[in-house]
Amino acid sequence: MRKIIVAGNWKMNHNYDQAKGFVEDLLPQLKEVKSDRVEIMIAPTFVFVQNLIELAEGSQLQIGAQDVSSHEIGAFTGEVSAQMLASINANFVIIGHSERREYHHESDRLIKEKLIKLLDHKIRPIVCIGETLDQREDAITQDVILTQLKGCFAGIDLADNPQVVIAYEPVWAIGTGKTATPEMAEEVHAMIRDWLTSEYGSETAEAIHILYGGSMKADNIEALVSQPNIDGGLIGGASLKVVSYLEMIKIASKI
């Protein structure tokens, strides 16, 4: 059975003292959580990843990064490679987030190149896909999602990489306070699972986590994660405070 993943994407929030204080406050409280039911992840800014990995050592808290370069090494100022993240034992990396697609014009092809680098270095990828409000209103959500899946995973055998995580993030629900109903979210998650089954077989499809990434918070996590194909959340604003993040973890651990 797939565990529920509660993954916090901090984006460009928290200075070092705030990030360190958050983890120091969270860790002792995680002892109350049934860790066999939930995976707990946080993605801080690059400059804090190593410090928080060292702080969380020996706990169930996993620390990862919010992006990675598609290059292995070389003259790429400001970039961070998969081998660099592997050298500090980063647990996972988010790639293809809608904000990277929008503000940095990242394509499915580029995201696939990043995915390959992460798999080469045995870092768990969280691959984001999702439609905009215009695309949803034009009733092309399915076309958009399938195009992104095919582009991001072209030539990649997920049967050999069942640790890959897919995060469905309806762009219109990120940071807006809006959220898809559990039924709306489940419809897309089920479509993704069906695609995985058709491409890789039912065993692989059942092994892969599919997260919801559209304004998940404490008051809707239970309804969302209770859906058959929603395996947790990629959480933004609600992951920035220990109280709300821990509440979500506790709810997830009891589902």
C-alpha positions in Angstrom: 0.0 0.0 0.0 1.3 3.5 -0.9 2.1 5.7 2.1 0.6 9.2 2.2 3.2 11.9 1.3 3.0 15.3 3.0 5.5 17.4 1.1 6.1 21.1 1.9 7.4 23.3 -0.9 8.7 26.4 0.9 9.4 28.3 -2.4 11.2 31.6 -1.6 10.2 31.8 2.0 12.0 31.7 5.4 15.4 33.0 6.2 17.9 30.6 7.9 16.9 31.3 11.5 13.3 30.7 10.6 14.0 27.5 8.7 16.2 26.2 11.4 13.7 27.1 14.1 10.9 25.4 12.1 12.8 22.1 11.9 13.9 22.2 15.5 10.3 22.8 16.6 8.9 20.1 14.3 11.2 17.2 15.0 10.3 16.4 18.6 6.6 16.6 17.7 7.0 14.1 14.9 7.5 11.4 17.4 3.7 11.4 17.9 3.2 10.5 14.2 2.8 6.9 13.0 5.6 7.0 10.5 4.6 3.8 8.8 1.7 5.5 7.3 3.1 8.8 6.1 6.2 10.3 4.4 7.2 13.8 5.6 9.1 16.0 3.2 10.3 19.7 3.1 11.9 21.5 0.2 13.6 24.7 1.4 15.7 27.1 -0.7 18.9 25.7 -2.1 21.2 27.5 0.4 19.6 25.8 3.4 19.3 22.2 2.1 22.5 20.8 3.5 22.0 22.5 6.9 18.5 21.1 7.3 19.6 17.6 6.1 22.1 17.6 8.9 19.6 18.9 11.4 17.0 16.2 10.4 19.5 13.3 10.4 18.0 10.3 12.1 14.4 11.5 11.9 11.7 10.7 9.5 11.8 14.2 8.0 13.1 14.1 4.5 14.8 17.3 3.0 15.0 18.0 -0.7 15.4 20.8 -3.2 13.0 22.8 -5.3 14.8 22.4 -8.6 17.9 21.0 -10.3 20.0 21.7 -13.4 19.6 19.6 -16.5 23.4 19.8 -16.8 25.9 17.5 -15.0 28.8 19.9 -14.6 30.3 23.0 -16.2 30.0 26.7 -16.8 26.4 27.2 -15.8 26.4 30.1 -13.4 23.8 29.9 -10.6 22.8 26.3 -11.4 22.8 23.4 -9.0 23.4 19.9 -10.3 22.0 16.5 -9.3 25.5 15.3 -8.4 25.9 18.2 -6.0 22.6 17.4 -4.3 23.5 13.7 -4.2 26.8 14.6 -2.5 24.9 16.1 0.5 22.3 13.3 0.5 19.3 15.3 -0.6 16.3 13.0 -0.4 14.2 14.3 -3.3 13.9 17.2 -5.8 10.8 19.0 -7.2 10.9 19.5 -11.0 8.5 21.1 -13.5 6.6 23.2 -10.9 4.1 25.5 -12.6 6.0 28.5 -11.5 9.2 27.2 -13.2 7.2 26.5 -16.3 5.6 30.0 -16.3 8.4 32.3 -15.1 11.4 30.3 -16.6 9.6 28.9 -19.6 10.5 25.3 -18.8 9.4 22.8 -21.3 8.4 19.1 -20.9 11.7 18.2 -22.7 13.8 20.2 -20.2 11.9 18.6 -17.3 12.6 15.2 -18.8 16.3 16.0 -18.9 16.3 17.0 -15.3 14.4 13.8 -14.4 17.1 11.7 -16.1 19.8 13.5 -14.1 18.0 12.8 -10.8 17.4 9.1 -11.7 21.1 8.8 -12.6 22.1 10.0 -9.2 19.4 8.1 -7.3 17.5 11.1 -6.1 13.7 10.8 -5.9 12.0 13.2 -8.3 8.6 14.9 -7.8 7.5 15.7 -11.3 4.8 18.5 -11.5 2.1 18.7 -14.2 -1.1 20.7 -14.4 -3.4 22.9 -16.5 -4.1 26.6 -16.4 -7.6 28.2 -15.8 -8.0 28.9 -19.5 -7.2 25.3 -20.4 -9.7 24.0 -17.9 -12.4 26.4 -19.1 -11.6 25.3 -22.7 -12.2 21.7 -21.5 -8.8 20.5 -22.6 -7.5 19.4 -19.2 -7.1 15.8 -20.3 -5.2 16.8 -23.5 -2.8 19.0 -21.5 -2.1 16.4 -18.8 -1.5 13.6 -21.3 0.8 15.8 -23.4 2.8 16.7 -20.3 3.0 13.1 -19.1 4.2 11.9 -22.6 6.7 14.7 -22.8 8.2 14.4 -19.3 8.4 10.6 -19.4 9.2 9.9 -23.0 11.8 7.0 -23.2 11.8 6.6 -19.4 10.9 3.2 -18.0 9.0 3.9 -14.8 8.8 0.2 -14.2 12.5 0.5 -13.2 11.9 3.7 -11.3 8.7 3.3 -9.2 10.1 5.8 -6.7 9.2 8.7 -9.1 6.4 10.9 -7.7 3.9 12.8 -9.9 2.3 16.0 -8.5 -0.9 17.2 -10.2 -1.1 20.9 -9.6 -4.1 22.8 -11.2 -2.4 26.1 -11.8 -5.6 28.0 -11.2 -5.7 26.7 -7.6 -2.1 27.6 -6.6 -1.9 30.5 -4.2 -5.4 31.6 -5.0 -7.2 30.0 -2.1 -9.2 28.1 -4.6 -9.1 24.3 -4.7 -10.5 21.6 -6.9 -13.2 19.6 -5.1 -12.0 16.1 -4.1 -14.0 14.7 -6.9 -12.5 17.1 -9.5 -9.0 16.3 -8.3 -9.7 12.5 -8.2 -10.9 12.6 -11.8 -7.5 13.9 -13.0 -5.6 11.6 -10.6 -7.5 8.6 -11.9 -6.7 9.6 -15.5 -3.0 9.8 -14.6 -3.2 6.4 -13.0 -4.9 5.0 -16.1 -2.2 6.4 -18.3 0.5 4.9 -16.1 -1.3 1.5 -16.3 -1.6 1.7 -20.1 2.1 2.6 -20.5 3.8 0.6 -17.8 1.3 -2.0 -16.4 -0.9 -2.1 -13.3 1.9 -3.1 -10.9 4.0 0.0 -11.7 0.9 2.2 -11.9 -0.1 1.1 -8.4 3.4 1.7 -7.0 3.7 5.3 -8.1 2.6 8.2 -5.9 0.4 10.9 -7.3 0.1 14.0 -5.2 -2.3 16.9 -5.3 -0.7 20.3 -5.5 -3.5 22.9 -5.4 -3.9 24.7 -2.1 -4.1 21.7 0.1 -4.4 22.6 3.8 -5.6 21.2 7.1 -9.3 21.6 6.4 -9.3 19.7 3.1 -6.5 17.2 3.3 -8.6 14.4 4.7 -11.3 14.7 2.0 -8.7 14.9 -0.7 -6.4 12.1 0.5 -9.4 9.8 1.1 -9.8 9.6 -2.6 -8.5 6.4 -4.1 -5.8 7.9 -6.3 -4.7 10.9 -4.3 -1.6 9.9 -2.4 -0.8 13.1 -0.5 0.0 16.7 -1.3 2.7 19.1 -2.5 1.9 21.9 -0.2 2.8 25.5 -0.4 1.6 28.2 2.1 0.2 25.7 4.6 3.6 24.1 5.1 5.3 27.3 6.3 4.0 27.2 9.8 4.7 24.3 12.1 1.2 24.3 13.6 -0.6 23.9 10.3 2.0 21.6 8.7 2.0 19.3 11.7 -1.8 19.2 11.8 -1.8 18.0 8.2 0.8 15.3 9.0 -1.3 14.0 11.9 -4.5 14.0 9.9 -2.7 12.1 7.1 -1.2 9.6 9.5 -4.7 8.5 10.6 -6.3 8.1 7.2 
